[in-house]
Amino acid sequence: MYQHPVAPLPAPRVLTQPMAMELLTADMALRIDTTVCYDSRDPHALSIAFHLLGEEPVVWRVDREMVLAGSLRPTGDGEVRVHPGPDGTLLLRLGPAGTRAVVRCEQEALARVVRETFVLVPQGTEERHIDWGPLLASLGA
């Protein structure tokens, strides 16, 4: 059976940035240390790890283009929504209705990280960084 030649994957590129964010409650804003990560092998998404006291980090994956769009206007669907907040902040609403968390961060700090991801993997080239082999193998191709 003929198999199409597969171009080699670019070397993986990883970006990690610690960042302070705030969990908003009805009464107050609670500072949370986070780590924003980007891995070119998952080229569309940022991972945001929320470091909670005495627990394993809680990790949410957020589309990198959604972050940029959300800095201009409300965007997102389902359990991840992003919209501009007051005074140069960005609000992330994470989770299903009823148990949703609202997290505030400095808009420019997160946008800077996203811009760096586009240097590592330019828009439109994302699929060149994905290893399709395991998926194709699972489909019997």
Steps between C-alpha positions, in 0.01 A plus 500: 500500500638839398555750780539869438837634609474693823701815558702493819354696789675819604686476830262559792505850645375570852423829670432526873405822680408536870218751545291628788125494448203557728207273574195724534237415759190694603699651788859531388779432255736222605849498348595175328840415360472347157730368233407566140653240266512453127628190324533511121387135485156629610519814288152646546485503880646661808497305823440701814594318821340648813718423801269457797623455856585139582345359184611393158463785251170532319573530128276661239570505127405819318517567127773757433295688241206515742720688747580767243138527381378510861716803570284692251154352552329215686581168338486132572240233540425233753735477795759754384408863441728801480409867506666833566474627855538848638834677523705287263399164641375185338235276655501124450179317590586135546267211569132417459223727622450463871860406576673754282813684612577852385869583479647843432842564354695785351392508136836617364697234691292215355491660153881523508523124560256434216700721262811299589316179405438644154875554464558132587216374279365757255127508436411264217792262561357323805424169323867459406578465872246229581610136502213337308665156510331368818156610378550346157631179656194477725277534193683219324638722225 
